[in-house]
Amino acid sequence: MILQHPGTKLEKFLIVAMTNVKQKIRNTRKHRGRTVEAQRVPQIWLTYEELAALMDCDAISARDAAMALGLDRRRSRDGQTRAKLTPPLTDAFLDRVLREHIEREVAACASTLRAKHEQMAMQPAVMAPRASAATG
């Protein structure tokens, strides 16, 4: 599919990061009977509001969940506290970002297709019937 709207740099970064994480998970190998997981997951820090959107709850519940899960939390330079996602939460976050990106692309393509259909419906049928070899 050709992307009409390439998106932001952050969206592109997150899509690439998610692809890399999933490839590393798939490439996990067994070594001497043990599963060796040398995966490097990107560090993603979300505000409580962003975490709440991911967890489908309010910011206070997200803060409580971050504390209960033992997520690293730090105050950023902008004054907001952010929580560092664990690898499973990172995977869920990246899946959600990718799904939303794909849904936007599909909606844009469907809109383009509808517009083209309407444009074609507005044009009169100009094609003349072809003369058949049998009649002439």
C-alpha positions, -999 to 999 in steps of 0.1 A, spaced: 0 0 0 13 34 -9 12 57 21 -5 90 12 2 106 46 36 96 59 29 107 95 52 122 120 87 113 128 75 99 161 51 76 144 78 63 120 102 58 149 76 39 169 67 17 139 103 8 133 109 2 170 79 -21 173 91 -41 142 125 -44 158 111 -56 191 89 -82 175 118 -95 154 139 -99 185 111 -117 203 107 -141 173 145 -146 171 148 -157 208 170 -188 208 175 -218 230 210 -221 245 219 -252 266 182 -259 273 176 -223 285 158 -196 266 182 -168 259 165 -134 256 190 -108 248 163 -84 235 168 -47 238 135 -30 242 133 8 235 127 29 266 93 45 264 83 69 291 46 80 293 28 106 313 0 94 335 -25 107 310 -8 88 282 -6 56 304 -43 61 313 -51 61 275 -31 29 271 -48 12 301 -82 26 294 -86 43 328 -82 77 344 -48 93 352 -51 87 390 -57 50 383 -28 49 359 -6 64 386 -17 39 411 -11 11 386 24 24 379 32 23 416 17 -12 420 36 -25 390 68 -9 403 74 11 371 103 35 372 89 70 375 107 103 370 97 140 368 106 154 334 120 189 326 85 199 316 73 192 351 52 161 343 59 127 358 65 99 334 65 61 339 89 38 321 70 10 303 80 -26 309 86 -48 278 50 -62 278 36 -27 282 59 -14 255 47 -41 232 11 -32 239 18 5 234 36 -1 201 8 -24 189 -17 3 197 2 30 178 7 7 148 -30 -3 148 -41 34 150 -17 42 122 -30 14 100 -66 24 107 -59 60 97 -42 48 64 -72 25 56 -96 53 63 -77 76 40 -75 50 12 -113 43 16 -120 80 14 -99 83 -18 -116 53 -33 -151 68 -25 -141 101 -40 -128 83 -72 -161 63 -73 -182 95 -71 -160 111 -97 -165 82 -121 -203 81 -114 -206 118 -124 -190 113 -158 -214 103 -185 -210 70 -202 -194 81 -234 -182 48 -247 -199 40 -280 -210 4 -286 -184 -16 -305 -192 -29 -339 -191 -66 -338 -172 -85 -365 -203 -107 -370 -226 -78 -380 -204 -61 -404 
